[in-house]
Every structure is written in structure tokens, then in C-alpha cells.
Amino acid sequence: MIITFTPNPSVDRTITVNRLMFNEILRGNNARVDWGGKGFNVSRGLMMLGQPSLALGWVGGGAGKMLEDGLNKLRIKTDFVWVDEETRTNTVVQEEASEWYMRVNEPGPHIPLAAIDEMILKTNSYANPGDIWVTSGSLPQGVPDEFYADLIRMLKAKGVRVFFESIAEPFKLGLRERPWLVSPDVTEAEHLLGYSIQNFDAAKRAAMSFMQQGAEYVALAIETGGVLLASQSLMVMASPVKVPVRNVTGAGDALMAGLVDGFVTYQPLVEIARQASAFRATWVSHRDYTTIRREDYLELLPKVEVRAIPLL
């Protein structure tokens, strides 16, 4: 079973304008609403790849109801813990004919202690040996920094493979619990490690650092569009695929979905890297994820060149 956990989901509104300008009234050409949050994006990607999943998270208010209905219409099963405060809405304003955009993320609701305890009980009831859990994203207000670390420790004790991504202190604390796979945003990895990751040499150095801290697998998408996937015995570098960038939201989550699909179907590490890179490129090349066809992904798949470097 695949379970995605999104602690701080959102309703994502994307508005397209002719040109971004400050101190002006911007008139949108069109607007799109997505059911956002990193784990939810992974669930959507997995559904496109033919892998069902269960989505967990804290939600509240009318926006929470929109999330539940929207995901269910996409045939993604959900089991939420409800809170009194409203789920956040994030807004992207993007230029029509360029890659320029502005993104405003709300902080999200305050999660009371009772709802935290309820989520811990829920996750414990779902955890089974051999399952894959994707735990990703920022923590909402009221949730302690050590929440991910506690969750990873509990899931590992149940025999779960944890795919982990977060930011700041929650990521640092979670990493100490040795999750099965980590796929941090490059900006976050740079902040933690103290150097720029703009090429494969820097990505290899970063992956080694994260594996030395206990992760069995590390995936990094560098700024050029390339992907590095590393295990304790092998590093695979997937070359970037040249595609027009039309979607600024969810690229890392698409990569995570491709990774999960590859591991679930027991592909070799080389093919997992190829598939994850191709699906990420497919995602970013479509302005609206609902227009992605499996044929688009399969067309890009053979265009991804991979190179493997044994470490032992």
C-alpha cells in the first residue's frame, strides 16, 4: 500500500496574466484551482502512473471540503483529521508567455494537540510492513518540529519504507531517524550543507552527505533539470530533458511520484532514475496537470540518458 501524508495542504489558485507588474491592477486571462500540498501532488502523479494511494492530512473549513471533494473526484482515497481553522489557499500569478511568476503561500491553520494525537493514532493504524509512506511538506502551526522524526521512528518500527522531504528544523530532525529515501528541494539541501548544488559533481557530494547521515537512498533534482539518484552502492545520473516549462508547481512531487512507482514495480535503480526524470519533465511541460497523457510520459522516457557510477 502507498500512503501520502500532507500535514499542511492547500487550495492552489494559479492566475495567468500578460505581464507581471508591481503597483498595478493585474487582470487575469484565466485561473485554475488545484488540490495542493506536496503529498497530494504525489498522489495525483501516482494515479497518472497507475498506482493508487491513500492521502492523509489535516484539513479544515470550506477549503478542506473542496480538497476532499476534489481528490475524491480524481479517484484518490482520503482519510483526513479535521480542524476548526480553514485550510490555507496559495496563489500563483504567472506570465502567459514566460517562466516568470510570483507565489504567495499562506501559513495554514493552527493544529491543536487533540488533532495531532488523532493523526498519530490514525497513522499507527494504517502502518504495515512493506508499505511505502511519502511524508512531505512543511508543518502547520502548532505542530512541533520533532513531529516528522517521531512519525518516521514509529513507521520504521512497523517495517514501513519512508520517503521523506521537508524543510528547516523538521527536515534536520527527521533525517536523524534514517528514512528510507530522502528527496530534499535543492534550495533546502544547499541551505543545510552550505554550498551550491548546480551540477552533478555537487549533487554527488550532497548525496554522499545525506547517506552518511543514514538515508538509504537520496534523490536530487538540480537546477539544470538533471536528476541524481543514489544508493549506498550506486549513483545514477539522469540527463535533463529539454521541455518548455509551463507548470511551476509540483515538479519535486512529480519526481517523488516517479521514484515511488519505480520502487513499487521493482525496477533497477537506473530505470527508476530514468522514469522519475521523465515524469518530472512531463509534469513541468504541461500547464494543467489534467491534460497530461500517459503517451506524453512514454514519449519522453527514451529521451532520458542515464549514467551509472558504482560506489563499491
C-alpha positions as CSV (number, residue, x, y, z in Angstrom):
1,M,0.0,0.0,0.0
2,I,1.1,3.6,-0.7
3,I,0.1,6.3,1.7
4,T,0.9,10.0,1.3
5,F,0.9,12.3,4.3
6,T,0.4,16.1,3.7
7,P,0.5,18.0,7.0
8,N,-0.1,21.4,5.5
9,P,-2.3,21.1,2.4
10,S,-3.7,23.9,0.4
11,V,-6.1,25.0,-2.3
12,D,-3.7,26.3,-5.0
13,R,-5.0,29.0,-7.3
14,T,-3.0,29.8,-10.4
15,I,-3.8,33.0,-12.4
16,T,-2.2,33.8,-15.7
17,V,-1.5,37.4,-16.7
18,N,0.0,39.1,-19.8
19,R,2.8,40.7,-17.7
20,L,3.8,40.8,-14.1
21,M,4.0,44.4,-12.8
22,F,4.2,46.0,-9.3
23,N,1.8,48.6,-8.0
24,E,-0.7,47.9,-10.8
25,I,-4.0,46.1,-11.2
26,L,-3.3,42.8,-13.0
27,R,-6.2,41.3,-15.0
28,G,-6.1,37.6,-15.3
29,N,-6.5,35.8,-18.6
30,N,-7.6,32.6,-16.9
31,A,-7.5,30.9,-13.4
32,R,-7.1,27.3,-12.3
33,V,-7.7,25.7,-8.9
34,D,-5.7,22.7,-7.9
35,W,-5.9,20.5,-4.8
36,G,-2.4,21.2,-3.4
37,G,0.1,20.1,-0.9
38,K,3.2,18.0,-1.6
39,G,1.8,14.6,-0.7
40,F,-1.5,15.3,-2.6
41,N,0.6,16.2,-5.6
42,V,2.4,12.9,-5.3
43,S,-0.9,11.0,-5.0
44,R,-2.1,12.7,-8.2
45,G,1.1,11.8,-10.0
46,L,0.9,8.2,-8.8
47,M,-2.7,8.0,-10.1
48,M,-1.5,9.1,-13.6
49,L,1.2,6.3,-13.4
50,G,-1.5,3.7,-12.4
51,Q,-0.6,3.5,-8.7
52,P,-3.5,4.0,-6.2
53,S,-2.7,5.7,-2.9
54,L,-4.4,6.9,0.3
55,A,-4.0,10.5,1.2
56,L,-3.8,11.7,4.8
57,G,-3.6,15.2,6.2
58,W,-5.1,17.8,8.5
59,V,-7.8,19.9,6.8
60,G,-10.5,22.4,7.9
61,G,-13.4,24.6,6.7
62,G,-14.7,25.1,3.2
63,A,-11.3,24.8,1.7
64,G,-10.8,21.5,3.4
65,K,-14.1,20.3,2.0
66,M,-13.0,21.4,-1.5
67,L,-9.8,19.4,-1.1
68,E,-11.7,16.3,-0.1
69,D,-14.2,16.5,-2.9
70,G,-11.6,17.4,-5.5
71,L,-9.3,14.5,-4.6
72,N,-12.1,12.0,-4.4
73,K,-13.3,13.1,-7.9
74,L,-9.7,12.2,-9.0
75,R,-10.3,8.7,-7.5
76,I,-7.8,9.4,-4.8
77,K,-8.9,8.0,-1.4
78,T,-8.6,10.3,1.6
79,D,-8.8,10.0,5.4
80,F,-8.4,13.4,7.0
81,V,-8.3,14.7,10.5
82,W,-10.5,17.8,10.6
83,V,-9.6,21.0,12.5
84,D,-11.6,24.2,13.2
85,E,-9.5,26.6,11.3
86,E,-9.6,27.0,7.5
87,T,-7.1,25.1,5.2
88,R,-4.8,27.6,3.5
89,T,-5.1,29.0,0.0
90,N,-1.9,29.5,-2.0
91,T,-1.8,31.8,-5.1
92,V,0.5,31.8,-8.1
93,V,0.4,34.7,-10.6
94,Q,2.3,33.6,-13.8
95,E,3.1,35.4,-17.0
96,E,1.5,33.9,-20.1
97,A,4.5,33.8,-22.4
98,S,7.4,33.4,-19.9
99,E,8.6,31.4,-16.9
100,W,8.2,34.5,-14.6
101,Y,5.8,34.0,-11.7
102,M,5.0,35.2,-8.1
103,R,3.8,32.7,-5.5
104,V,2.2,33.7,-2.2
105,N,1.9,30.8,0.4
106,E,-0.4,31.3,3.4
107,P,0.8,29.8,6.8
108,G,-2.0,27.4,7.2
109,P,-4.3,26.6,10.2
110,H,-3.2,26.1,13.8
111,I,-3.4,22.3,14.6
112,P,-4.5,21.7,18.2
113,L,-2.9,19.0,20.4
114,A,-6.0,16.7,20.1
115,A,-5.8,16.7,16.3
116,I,-2.1,15.9,16.5
117,D,-2.8,12.9,18.8
118,E,-5.6,11.8,16.5
119,M,-3.3,11.9,13.5
120,I,-0.7,9.8,15.4
121,L,-3.3,7.2,16.2
122,K,-4.5,7.2,12.5
123,T,-1.1,6.7,11.1
124,N,-0.3,4.0,13.5
125,S,-3.4,2.1,12.5
126,Y,-2.6,2.3,8.8
127,A,1.1,1.3,9.0
128,N,2.0,-2.2,7.8
129,P,5.3,-3.9,6.9
130,G,6.4,-3.3,3.3
131,D,4.2,-0.2,2.8
132,I,5.6,3.0,1.3
133,W,4.8,6.2,3.0
134,V,5.5,9.6,1.4
135,T,5.8,12.2,4.2
136,S,6.5,15.6,2.8
137,G,6.0,19.3,3.1
138,S,6.1,21.9,5.8
139,L,4.5,21.5,9.2
140,P,1.5,23.8,10.0
141,Q,1.2,26.0,13.1
142,G,1.1,24.2,16.4
143,V,2.8,21.0,15.2
144,P,6.2,20.6,16.9
145,D,9.4,20.4,14.8
146,E,10.1,16.9,16.0
147,F,6.7,15.5,14.6
148,Y,8.3,14.1,11.5
149,A,11.1,12.4,13.5
150,D,8.6,10.8,15.8
151,L,6.5,9.7,12.8
152,I,9.4,8.2,10.9
153,R,10.6,6.4,14.0
154,M,7.1,4.8,14.5
155,L,6.7,3.9,10.8
156,K,10.1,2.3,10.6
157,A,9.4,0.2,13.7
158,K,6.3,-1.1,11.8
159,G,8.5,-2.1,8.7
160,V,7.4,0.9,6.5
161,R,9.7,2.4,3.8
162,V,9.5,6.1,4.4
163,F,10.1,8.6,1.5
164,F,10.8,11.9,3.2
165,E,11.0,15.6,2.2
166,S,10.6,18.7,4.3
167,I,12.4,21.9,5.2
168,A,14.4,23.6,8.0
169,E,14.4,22.0,11.5
170,P,11.7,19.4,10.8
171,F,13.8,18.0,8.0
172,K,17.0,18.0,10.0
173,L,15.3,16.2,12.9
174,G,13.6,13.7,10.6
175,L,16.8,12.9,8.8
176,R,18.3,11.7,12.1
177,E,15.8,8.9,12.1
178,R,17.3,7.5,8.9
179,P,14.3,7.5,6.5
180,W,14.5,5.0,3.6
181,L,14.7,7.7,0.9
182,V,15.1,11.5,1.1
183,S,14.5,13.9,-1.8
184,P,15.0,17.4,-0.5
185,D,14.5,20.5,-2.5
186,V,17.8,21.7,-3.8
187,T,17.5,25.1,-2.1
188,E,16.9,23.3,1.2
189,A,19.8,20.9,0.6
190,E,22.1,23.9,-0.2
191,H,21.0,25.7,3.0
192,L,21.7,22.6,5.1
193,L,25.0,21.7,3.5
194,G,26.4,25.2,3.0
195,Y,27.3,25.0,-0.7
196,S,25.6,25.4,-4.1
197,I,24.2,22.4,-5.9
198,Q,24.1,23.4,-9.6
199,N,25.8,20.4,-11.3
200,F,26.2,16.6,-10.9
201,D,29.5,16.9,-9.0
202,A,27.9,19.0,-6.3
203,A,24.8,16.7,-6.3
204,K,27.1,13.6,-5.8
205,R,28.8,15.3,-2.8
206,A,25.4,16.2,-1.3
207,A,24.0,12.7,-1.8
208,M,27.0,11.2,0.0
209,S,26.5,13.6,2.9
210,F,22.8,12.6,3.3
211,M,23.6,8.9,3.0
212,Q,26.3,9.3,5.7
213,Q,23.6,10.6,7.9
214,G,21.6,7.4,7.4
215,A,19.4,7.7,4.4
216,E,19.5,4.5,2.2
217,Y,18.6,6.4,-1.0
218,V,18.9,10.1,-2.0
219,A,17.3,11.8,-4.9
220,L,18.2,15.3,-6.0
221,A,16.9,17.4,-8.9
222,I,19.4,20.0,-9.8
223,E,18.6,23.4,-11.4
224,T,19.6,22.3,-14.9
225,G,16.8,19.7,-14.8
226,G,19.0,16.7,-14.3
227,V,18.3,14.1,-11.6
228,L,20.7,12.2,-9.4
229,L,19.5,9.0,-7.6
230,A,22.0,7.4,-5.2
231,S,22.1,4.3,-3.1
232,Q,24.8,3.0,-0.8
233,S,26.3,1.1,-3.7
234,L,25.4,3.0,-6.9
235,M,24.8,6.5,-8.2
236,V,22.7,7.2,-11.3
237,M,22.7,10.5,-13.2
238,A,19.8,11.2,-15.4
239,S,20.4,13.9,-18.0
240,P,17.9,16.8,-18.3
241,V,15.2,16.6,-21.0
242,K,14.6,19.8,-22.9
243,V,10.9,20.7,-22.4
244,P,9.1,24.0,-22.2
245,V,8.5,24.9,-18.5
246,R,4.7,25.6,-18.2
247,N,4.0,24.5,-14.6
248,V,5.9,26.0,-11.7
249,T,4.1,23.9,-9.0
250,G,4.8,20.3,-8.1
251,A,8.0,19.4,-10.0
252,G,9.6,17.8,-7.0
253,D,6.4,16.0,-6.2
254,A,6.2,14.6,-9.7
255,L,9.8,13.4,-9.2
256,M,8.8,11.7,-6.0
257,A,5.8,10.0,-7.7
258,G,8.1,8.6,-10.4
259,L,10.5,7.3,-7.7
260,V,7.7,5.6,-5.8
261,D,6.3,4.0,-8.9
262,G,9.8,2.7,-9.8
263,F,10.4,1.2,-6.4
264,V,6.9,-0.3,-6.2
265,T,7.4,-2.1,-9.6
266,Y,10.9,-3.3,-8.6
267,Q,12.7,-1.5,-11.4
268,P,16.6,-1.3,-11.3
269,L,17.9,1.9,-10.0
270,V,18.9,3.1,-13.5
271,E,15.4,2.7,-14.7
272,I,13.9,4.3,-11.6
273,A,16.0,7.4,-12.2
274,R,15.0,7.4,-15.9
275,Q,11.3,7.1,-15.1
276,A,11.4,9.7,-12.3
277,S,13.2,12.2,-14.5
278,A,10.9,11.6,-17.5
279,F,7.7,12.0,-15.4
280,R,9.1,15.2,-13.8
281,A,9.8,16.6,-17.3
282,T,6.3,15.6,-18.4
283,W,4.7,17.4,-15.4
284,V,6.5,20.7,-15.8
285,S,5.8,20.8,-19.6
286,H,2.0,20.9,-19.0
287,R,0.4,24.0,-17.6
288,D,-2.6,21.9,-16.4
289,Y,-1.8,18.5,-14.9
290,T,-5.2,17.2,-16.1
291,T,-4.1,17.4,-19.7
292,I,-1.1,15.0,-19.1
293,R,-1.5,11.8,-21.0
294,R,0.5,8.6,-20.4
295,E,1.6,8.8,-24.0
296,D,3.4,12.2,-23.2
297,Y,5.4,10.5,-20.5
298,L,6.2,7.4,-22.6
299,E,7.4,9.7,-25.4
300,L,9.9,11.4,-23.1
301,L,11.1,8.2,-21.4
302,P,13.6,7.1,-24.1
303,K,15.0,10.6,-24.3
304,V,16.4,10.5,-20.8
305,E,20.0,9.5,-20.9
306,V,21.4,7.8,-17.7
307,R,24.9,7.1,-16.4
308,A,25.6,4.8,-13.5
309,I,28.6,5.1,-11.2
310,P,29.3,2.1,-8.8
311,L,30.3,3.2,-5.3
312,L,31.7,-0.2,-4.2
